[in-house]
Structures are given as C-alpha cells and as structure tokens.
Amino acid sequence: MSDSSMSDWKSIEVFGLAKAEKQAWLLGQLNRLTRHHQAHCQPYANLLAGQGQQEGAAESLNAVPYVAARLFKMLRLSSTLPDNVFKTLTSSGTTSQVKSQIFLDRDTAALQSKVLVSLLSSFTGKARRPMLIVDHDGLTGDKAGFSARGAGVQGLSFLGRDHTYALNSDMTPNWPVIDDFMAKYANEPVLIFGFTFMVWQHFIQPLIASGRSNQLPQALLFHSGGWKKLQDQAVSNDTFKTTVRQALGEQVAIHNFYGMVEQIGSVFVECEQGHLHAPTYADVLIRDQETLAEQCEGEIGLIQVLSFIPTSYPGHSILTEDLGRLLGEDNCLCGRKGRYFEVLGRLPKTEVRGCSDVF
Ligand SMILES: [Zn+2]
C-alpha cells in the first residue's frame, strides 16, 4: 500500500476491517511512520540502530519497532522543528515524578482530534449532544504544560455542545449548574465525560448521597483513566456500571476507554460486551514481560499500542507499562471487527524493563 493512503483513513469504517485488510492498511502506515521518524528524530534513529532495525519495512505488525513508554520521560523525542511545536503534552502524575513530554505540531494535533471524533461518534452518533464534563473549568488554558486531563477534556469537547463543568475547583459538585443541566436535558440524549475515579468519587457518590436519581436517563457516559483508585476501594467495572445506572438511569450507556497521552486520538473503547476494542486506525499486541515475545490470545503481558497518527514525535508504536490480555479478534458479539482485550493494571515500577535498555 502506498504512502498516499494517509488521507484514506476517513473512508475506512472505524470498526469495519477484518484482520487481513486491516493489517495490510495499518502496516503500510506504520512503516511509513518508522521511516519518517528515523529521518527526523535522531534519538529514535539511534534506538532502531541499537535494535538492528534500519529499514522501516516490517512485514508484520509484531515486527514494527516499538519505543518503551518511559523513554518519553527520559529523552526529547521529537520529529518536528522546535518552532513547529504547537503544544507540549505532559503525562499526569505527582510532581515528584518525571513526566512524559509529547511534542505536537498542528498537523498531528489536528489529526488526533479528527480521529478521536470519528471514533467516539461511532458510539454517540453524529449529532452533538449537550455535554456535562465531570471536572472543573480551567484545565485547558495553559498551552505550555498541557495536562493529559486537559487534553482529554478538549479532545472530547468536539463531540458535545453546551459544555457544562460539573465541579468546582475544589472538586465539590457545583449543584446549581448540575441541577440546571439535569432540568434542561432530562428528556434528551446527553454526553457525560470524566476521568473514572473523578466520576465515581466526585459525581456519582454525591448524586446518590444527595438523593438525586434517574435525572439523565438518556445519558451516554465516556470515562477513562486508571482503575487503581477504584480497585483500592474494591469497586469493579460491574459495580461501577450498576451504580452509575442507579444514579442516572437504568438505560444509561457506559463506555470506559483506554488510551494514553502518548497516543491521543487512538483510544480503545469498551463495547456493550465490556471489551476494549481496537479501531481500524490502531491496534494492540501483548508481549511477555520477560522475553517481550508476542503473547497468544488469553495470555497476560505488557500492552503494546500502535497508531497511524503521530508524525511530530515517534509514538506510532509504544510498549506501555500496562498489563493486559487479548480476548479475541473480529468475533466479538457486539459485531465490531478488530482485536478486543482487557487491561489488568500496571506493572509495578521495579519490574519495568525492556528494549529501552539498549540506551
Ligand atoms: Zn465488542
């Protein structure tokens, strides 16, 4: 497949390609990106040389070279000129940790937004819904140190209208605003977005405690972010869903999604069967955490994520520090094509190892 296919992504159904077709398309995109980043990012070229990889001509998805996620914390990995950097994203985390830095130029940022909207609107429909954001206003202002949270909110805001922030800056519910939104849109499809723990802790729990229930029965909730804090409270995905439906309405659609600041735009959305799905534009592989060999379906290992989007930084193939398991491909009962998987948590810090050690 030729390099000109980059503009073709819009003509491909988000979850419509079966294995052979998808791999042919995605592999062409990933090889193009490998060559591009080798030519434009010296540390990346060094990394590939260290692995004995020169060509950018992988013959299968599992042969596409990958960068360990933590390298984005250690190196300035940029394939664009400093003057072209339009926004720098930083990973969330405590201030004592070194954060990932992701350099976006206008083209990559624009493609991220377009792909994200195309992907998520396959769940919400084309019409922009009134949108309740479970966060406080003031996350998206600072261009220099744009946080993952701010980027997530801004990325999803394109799906909605009448954007309403549900929280005060101290994370307490802004009840007058919430009550207005609920009164205004009680009989309409609305969109709710927030980070998983914040939705649970700062929205759903206060709603239940205050006696409000069943006030947004046509809502669709997208939520993302780690499960660790909820696991600490012994809240499973099933408990989360059941409780959200008790609070908002029995028919509320709830979709978790998995994604990372290193690959904004490529997210893996949970379907009605509770499976995270790779869209046509992205994929996942599972690798053994010791040998880094590709794992079979059902085996636990590190999640590698592939995306056709990033041109301004070498993030098209990343080995994450998250553990997961491939559940199947092209045969989920929801009808979507592609691989589906589950995320099982994060590798403890001390166990992180892998290809970056060639540095
Ligand atoms: Zn499914």
Residues whose N, C-alpha, C, O or C-beta is under 5 A from the ligand:
A	BS01	ZN	C271 Q273 H275 C332 C334
